[in-house]
């Protein structure tokens, strides 16, 4: 059977099952099934006993006899079949809700069976639902030919159509016995250097290894394969862009930039900011389109760097825009830019959804004519009728919050395409960055501006709330302001979490009017209400802002010195770090107080301990990656960029580094892959994913 053959033609599949495989798993061909890897293997020779079962046992192999078969009607044409199973050390109940006729005909007393399934406790008794059952003699024969049983992820719909993990294993067993081995994909010198087994052998052994050593060798080969081509996708795109993409040349450092630098900078630039500006400056005069990511911890001065680069674009006759993920953040950038650019004669506009239609039409006309030089906005910037006269630089803040299609629309608003600067205040772990951003140039701002104090972070539980609120009163009486963040707006009976509405009542009871003024901010307020509440807080008219995570990104009130996060155990490390970054933005010492329940689970406790131990965003990002995996970091699960089948960015860092280095060396010596026809063919014909450098 060929890899490209329709899976329906594999023995045991047929049209009906083929449709289920296509709908549920995207499996259309024999090659697709061959690349659907098991998530674990069961060692048939290592049978468990009923007496040894625990709640954490997972899938086990048991051998024993059956007795006492009973059928109970559960409704029209529905029944439940129970069978007692014993292995001499104890007993459990086998349960079937479907296929009961087949089970009744198959199982016989006084015959030993091998059963495979996941035990659980029901009404104080061990039971196993829909186990795989095989006569011990047949199982022993299979143990000789296939000592390790693959276990696959399946869905309820698949099980309803007889495609549980055992059925899948029968299909893959048939497939590996008849498939024509695939051609090699990696260069021979790479295979030899890392002593990788042939691809065909790896694809068979990943399903049916004959030893643990064979399984390890198969995993290593397939992980290397997956990471190698992920790196090739990204690094080839970067090489191709650097060779062929034409960008506007910004040769001048003009009056706007120089006046701003001499008269307007609020504090001396850090060495890190100066270094990043130099790197961007080199990009802007290289003749290639810039695609650069700037990473910087909260409060590190990324926005100032972006503004200075926007002034370079203006000095070279171009317009520029900044796209932010929320109206709050866009509005804040707008007011910051107006203040910092006052007196320089630069036209700045705020284009967000809540701008009245008549004013928006006038604003779009000014943008199209070139009268407006800097446009700050949300996704409203990508509307088709927003046209620029000469868009030269696009800045995207917290860019992972925008979808691929959104970013590409902005990117396509000028010819040649504008230079692109993307910023994130969520530091990217080193391993993830070298994988995800292989096609982008990366800069890191790793210093805080002078005069900033690290935020001191404390963990407190409910019994200490009076002391916490007493501390808040001390801060407010000293002229400071406070955030209190809740995970929910309204009460949810299904979740044991504090909510903003009840929290507001509690806060107001501790901080009564008129001595204390409390405001509220959440996502269900109208844009006008949000702007009103935010402005009151920035002006110091309210002392406490009770909010949800709508304030997570970009809110900048230097006088706010305390961040209280309720149910902090329910937030991820990255989000906790972002919320903490809303304080510590002035010269005064700031504090973050993490309120949690008394008893924390292991991972929750580790997150809280990490937050209290460090303010280093990169250390926090590494811990977050270790605890959560890469799926949720930077919204990657949604973007589909890291849908790895077998490799792990966290656990396989040595392979990440090795594949990155190999791809780098190959492209440095052969940038067009003319001497690597297999790799060239892959790049031309594979369905590799869109990359951020192409659409940012």
Secondary structure by P-SEA (a helix, b strand, c coil): ccccccccccccccaaaaaaaaaccccccaaaaaaccccccccccccccccccccccccccccccccbbbbbbcccccbbbbbbbbcccbbbbbbbccaaaaaaacccccbbbbbbbbbbbcccbbbbcccccccaaaaaaaaaaccbbbbbbbcaaaaaacccaaaaaaaaaaaaaccccccccccaaaaaaaccccaaaaaaaacccccaaaaaaaaaaaaaaaaaaaaaaaaaaaaaaaacbbbbbbccccaaaaaaaaccccccccaaaaaaaaaaaaaaacccccbbbbbbcccccaaaaaaaaaaaaaaabbbbbbbbccaaaaaaaaaaaaaaacccbbbbbbbcccccaaaaaaaaaaaaaccccbbbbcccccccccccccccbbbbcccccccaaaaaaaaaccccccbbbbbbcccccaaaaacccccbbbbbbcccccccccbbbbbbcccaaaaaaaaaaaaaaabbbbbbbbcccccccccccccaaaaaaaaaaacccccbbbbbbcccccaaaaaaaaaaaaaccccccccccccccccccccccbbbbcccccccaaaaaaaaacccccccccbbbbbbcccccaaaaaaaaaaaccccaaaaaaaaaaacccccccccccccccccccccccccaaaaaaaaaaaaaaaaacccccccaaaaaaaacccccccccccc
